[in-house]
Amino acid sequence: MKKRLFFALNATDPLKTTFLPTYKKLKINADQRELAMKWVPLDNLHATITFIGPTEEENIPLLAAALEKVCANFAPFDLKIEDVSAFSNEHDARVLWLGVQNKRCLNTFKNILEQELIEQKLIAHAEERDYVPHITFARLRNPKSVKDMLSPFKRKSFGKIHVSEIVLYESQVQGNYTVYKPLIRCKLTGEVEKTSEEVFLAP
């Protein structure tokens, strides 16, 4: 049986508190504009690192082992959360998101993790598009302009998330909603921040 999997950072804490007032205001605004939207529950907020896709359940222990190997080389780090925006853009929006600091150590972690997954034949290749770390908090059923709705919250800071673990999630559809179930949690146990040149994974 295949499961739809991805690696991500859990962003519930502290966003469940710091983002809540803005989240409520945006929902009220969307209702007033009669926008058909699906809102991500605050306890499901996350920032995807690498999407794995449909995967045989028997491969989950292999994914866990690859994750543990990479996590052993990285120390915990902080990421600023600020700004609200939309994909594909604010005039033709399908997804609303919070910006995540595009820190070097996050990009290095993603690159090293994908290299390990490729070597273990768990993914075919690294993601080709530029990595834009973000936290999706709502989706529109049909593309709409949300520029005016988001403008009061541009460049607003929502604090920091402390990244001390990486999570392997399963994406599940339950009724009209998608929920994200954590399958594996792996602590970052390295001692210092690493650059891509400094990370060496023993075979």
Secondary structure in CASP SS format (residue, H / E / C, confidence):
PFRMAT SS
TARGET T0000
AUTHOR 0000-0000-0000
METHOD secondary structure of the structure
MODEL  1
M C 1.00
K E 1.00
K E 1.00
R E 1.00
L E 1.00
F E 1.00
F E 1.00
A E 1.00
L E 1.00
N E 1.00
A C 1.00
T H 1.00
D H 1.00
P H 1.00
L H 1.00
K H 1.00
T H 1.00
T H 1.00
F C 1.00
L H 1.00
P H 1.00
T H 1.00
Y H 1.00
K H 1.00
K H 1.00
L H 1.00
K H 1.00
I H 1.00
N H 1.00
A H 1.00
D H 1.00
Q H 1.00
R C 1.00
E C 1.00
L C 1.00
A C 1.00
M E 1.00
K E 1.00
W E 1.00
V C 1.00
P C 1.00
L H 1.00
D H 1.00
N H 1.00
L C 1.00
H E 1.00
A E 1.00
T E 1.00
I E 1.00
T E 1.00
F E 1.00
I E 1.00
G E 1.00
P E 1.00
T E 1.00
E E 1.00
E H 1.00
E H 1.00
N H 1.00
I H 1.00
P H 1.00
L H 1.00
L H 1.00
A H 1.00
A H 1.00
A H 1.00
L H 1.00
E H 1.00
K H 1.00
V H 1.00
C H 1.00
A C 1.00
N C 1.00
F C 1.00
A C 1.00
P C 1.00
F E 1.00
D E 1.00
L E 1.00
K E 1.00
I E 1.00
E E 1.00
D E 1.00
V E 1.00
S E 1.00
A E 1.00
F E 1.00
S C 1.00
N C 1.00
E C 1.00
H C 1.00
D C 1.00
A E 1.00
R E 1.00
V E 1.00
L E 1.00
W E 1.00
L E 1.00
G E 1.00
V E 1.00
Q C 1.00
N C 1.00
K C 1.00
R H 1.00
C H 1.00
L H 1.00
N H 1.00
T H 1.00
F H 1.00
K H 1.00
N H 1.00
I H 1.00
L H 1.00
E H 1.00
Q H 1.00
E H 1.00
L H 1.00
I H 1.00
E H 1.00
Q C 1.00
K C 1.00
L C 1.00
I C 1.00
A C 1.00
H C 1.00
A C 1.00
E C 1.00
E C 1.00
R C 1.00
D C 1.00
Y C 1.00
V C 1.00
P C 1.00
H E 1.00
I E 1.00
T E 1.00
F E 1.00
A E 1.00
R E 1.00
L E 1.00
R E 1.00
N E 1.00
P E 1.00
K E 1.00
S C 1.00
V C 1.00
K H 1.00
D H 1.00
M H 1.00
L H 1.00
S H 1.00
P H 1.00
F H 1.00
K C 1.00
R C 1.00
K C 1.00
S E 1.00
F E 1.00
G E 1.00
K E 1.00
I E 1.00
H E 1.00
V E 1.00
S C 1.00
E E 1.00
I E 1.00
V E 1.00
L E 1.00
Y E 1.00
E E 1.00
S E 1.00
Q E 1.00
V E 1.00
Q E 1.00
G C 1.00
N C 1.00
Y E 1.00
T E 1.00
V E 1.00
Y E 1.00
K E 1.00
P E 1.00
L E 1.00
I E 1.00
R E 1.00
C E 1.00
K E 1.00
L C 1.00
T C 1.00
G C 1.00
E C 1.00
V C 1.00
E C 1.00
K C 1.00
T C 1.00
S C 1.00
E C 1.00
E C 1.00
V C 1.00
F C 1.00
L C 1.00
A C 1.00
P C 1.00
END
